[in-house]
Amino acid sequence: MNTVLVIVLILAMGATLFALVRGIIAFLQATKEQLNSPESGPSRSSLKQNKMMMNRILFQAAAVIIVAILLLMKGNG
């Protein structure tokens, strides 16, 4: 069981890193014109940044929960 959780933890950490890098890339690709555009509502770039950072938070939460489970299993065993 520990082996499965460690593999899932590594996958969650990799997904966290991937979402973080994608969010940073989306942030860096936003131009000043896009940020100051008069269109109503958020730009496409802003939506992508937000989506990637929300994904990062979800993957990071999953990784923390898995670590907590592993620590609880270690303490009981």
C-alpha positions as CSV (number, residue, x, y, z in Angstrom):
1,M,0.0,0.0,0.0
2,N,2.9,2.4,0.8
3,T,4.4,1.8,-2.6
4,V,1.2,2.7,-4.3
5,L,0.8,5.9,-2.2
6,V,4.4,6.9,-2.9
7,I,3.9,6.5,-6.7
8,V,0.7,8.5,-6.5
9,L,2.5,11.1,-4.4
10,I,5.2,11.4,-7.1
11,L,2.6,11.8,-9.8
12,A,0.8,14.5,-7.8
13,M,4.1,16.3,-7.2
14,G,4.9,16.1,-11.0
15,A,1.4,17.4,-11.8
16,T,1.9,20.3,-9.4
17,L,5.2,21.2,-11.0
18,F,3.6,20.9,-14.5
19,A,0.7,23.2,-13.6
20,L,3.0,25.7,-12.0
21,V,5.2,25.9,-15.0
22,R,2.3,26.2,-17.4
23,G,0.8,29.0,-15.2
24,I,4.1,30.9,-15.2
25,I,4.4,30.5,-18.9
26,A,0.9,31.8,-19.5
27,F,1.7,34.7,-17.2
28,L,4.9,35.6,-19.1
29,Q,3.1,35.4,-22.4
30,A,0.6,38.1,-21.3
31,T,1.4,41.4,-23.0
32,K,0.9,44.8,-21.6
33,E,-1.8,45.5,-24.3
34,Q,-3.7,42.4,-23.2
35,L,-3.6,43.5,-19.6
36,N,-4.8,47.1,-20.4
37,S,-7.3,46.1,-23.1
38,P,-10.8,47.8,-22.8
39,E,-12.7,44.6,-23.4
40,S,-15.1,43.6,-20.6
41,G,-14.2,40.6,-18.5
42,P,-10.9,38.7,-18.1
43,S,-8.7,38.0,-21.1
44,R,-8.1,34.5,-22.5
45,S,-4.6,34.6,-21.0
46,S,-5.9,35.6,-17.6
47,L,-8.4,32.7,-17.6
48,K,-5.6,30.3,-18.6
49,Q,-3.4,31.6,-15.8
50,N,-6.2,31.2,-13.3
51,K,-7.0,27.7,-14.4
52,M,-3.4,26.5,-14.2
53,M,-2.9,28.0,-10.7
54,M,-6.2,26.4,-9.5
55,N,-5.0,23.1,-10.9
56,R,-1.7,23.6,-9.0
57,I,-3.5,24.2,-5.8
58,L,-5.6,21.0,-6.3
59,F,-2.6,18.9,-7.1
60,Q,-0.6,20.3,-4.2
61,A,-3.5,19.6,-1.8
62,A,-3.6,16.0,-3.1
63,A,0.1,15.7,-2.5
64,V,-0.2,17.1,1.1
65,I,-3.1,14.7,1.9
66,I,-1.1,11.7,0.6
67,V,1.9,12.7,2.7
68,A,-0.4,13.0,5.7
69,I,-1.8,9.5,5.0
70,L,1.7,8.1,4.7
71,L,2.7,9.7,8.0
72,L,-0.4,8.3,9.7
73,M,0.4,4.9,8.4
74,K,4.0,5.1,9.5
75,G,3.0,6.2,13.0
76,N,0.5,3.3,13.4
77,G,2.9,0.7,11.9
